[in-house]
Amino acid sequence: LFGKFSGDYSDDALWGVLAVLFSAVVFAYNLVLARQQAQAAGAVEITFFQNLLTAAVLTLFAPWFLVPVTAQWLPLLTGSAVLAIISLLLLSWAYARAEAQILIPVEYTGFVWAVLFGWLFFAEPVTPTTLIGTALIVAGSLVAARAKPQNTDHVEMTAT
């Protein structure tokens, strides 16, 4: 943010930044909930109900944003759906097997992929501040990946 707000921006830009910060907090909480879900249900069950809920919510708004889908869009839509399902299956499987504190920093590498794909597919500029942020994300992920969870001894309480 520091690198982006060195110029003169409108109030809309500030609202956008606040929305992104709020989104980051909500996203982090969502990942904690994903860990809790993965402890209680299987990956296929989580994926099924996530997609069912998403389809139900999107169906509510579909009449207002209805856009005709032509045959040229079907491969892209199908590919997106398949990748989303695979991603959710793998995330659910991972959260059932590792602590959220280890997986969340690794998942944040998605921002690194977003920078790379934005540059490759949309010719978005990669600024020095973006590279610094990317390096911080990678460093944090490496630190988290190397962290060993502390084992706690089982302590039994006895009534006296």
N, C-alpha and C positions, 0 to 999 in steps of 0.2 A: 504493500500500500504506500509505503514511503516513497518509492520510486515513481508511482503513478500520480501522486498528489503533489508533485513539485510544480505543477502548472496551475492554470486558472480553469476550474471546472464548475459546472452548474450544480444546483442543489440535487438534481436527479442523480448525479454521479455519487453524491454522498449517500442518498437513499439506496442506491445500488450496492455500495460497499456495506452498509448496514444489513441489507438483505443477505448478502453473501456471508457475513459474519454470523448472523442468526442461523443461516442454513448450515454452516459448519458445526455449530453447537447441536442443532437438531440431528444432523447426520451422525455425529459422534454418539449421541444418545440412542439413535436407531441401531448402531452397531452393537451397543451394549444389550439392547433388546434382542438383537439377532443371536447373540451368544446365549441368552436365556432361552430363546425358542429352541435353539439347537440342542440344548440340554434336555428338553422335554419332548421333542418330536424328531422324526427322521427327515433327511434332506428332501426326499420326494414329497412328503406331506407338506413341508414348509413351502416348497416351490409351487405346489398345486394351489394352496390357499393364498399365497402371495399373488399369483397370477389371477386367481378367481376374484380376489378383492380389487385388484387393479382394473380388471375388465369391468367389474360392476361400477366402480367410481367413474371410469372413463365413459361408460355407457350413459351415465347421467348427463354428461356435458356434450356428448356426440351430436345431438340435434343442432346445437348452436355453432358447432365447428365442422359440420359435415362437408367433406371435400371428396369429390368423386375419385375413387381409386382406379387408376387405369392399369392395364397389364404391365406397363413398364415399371410400376412401383412394386408389384408383387414380389419379385426376387429380393429387393431391398428390405421390404417389410418382413418377409419370411426369414431372411438372414438375421435381421435385428432380433426377431422373436427367438430364434434358435440360440443366438449368442446370449441373450438375456436369461434364457432357461438354463443353459450350461453354466453361466456365471453364478446364478443363484444356487444351483445344485452344489457347485464347488464351494461357494461361501458357506452354505449351511453345513456341509461336510467338515470344512475347516473349523468352524466355530464350535462344533461338537467335540473337537479334539484338542483345541488349544485355547489358552486364556485370551480374552479380548485385549488385554494390555499388550500382548505380543502381536496379535493379528492386526489391530487397528493401525499402528504405524506402517505396517507393510501394505495395508489396503490404501493408505494415503499416497502410495506410489502411483495410484491412478492419476493424480495430478501431473506427475512426470509424463505419463503416457499421453495425457491431454495436451501438454506442451508439444511433445514430439508429433502427435497426429495433427495438431493445429498447424504446425509448421509444414509438415509434409503434404497434407491434403488441402489446406486452405491458404497457404502462403502467409500465415500469421507471423509477424516479426517476433523473434526471441530476443528480449532485452537483457542487459546484464543483471538487472534485479530479478528477472525471471530465472536466469541461470543460478543466481545465488539462492533463491527460494527452492529451486529444484535440488541443489546440492544439500541444503538443509534437510529436505525431506528424505533424500537418499541416506544421509548420515544418520538421521533419527531412526530410519528403518534398519540400518545395519546395527546400531546400538541395541535396538529392541530385539532384533533377531539373535544377537549374541547373548542376551540376558538369560540367565538360568533362573527358573523359578525356585524360590527358597522352599525347601521342605520343612514342614513343621512337624514336630514330634506329636504323636497322639497323646493327649493328656486326658486321663480319666478322672472325673470328679467323683469322690466318694463322700457320702453323708457321714458326718461324725456326731 
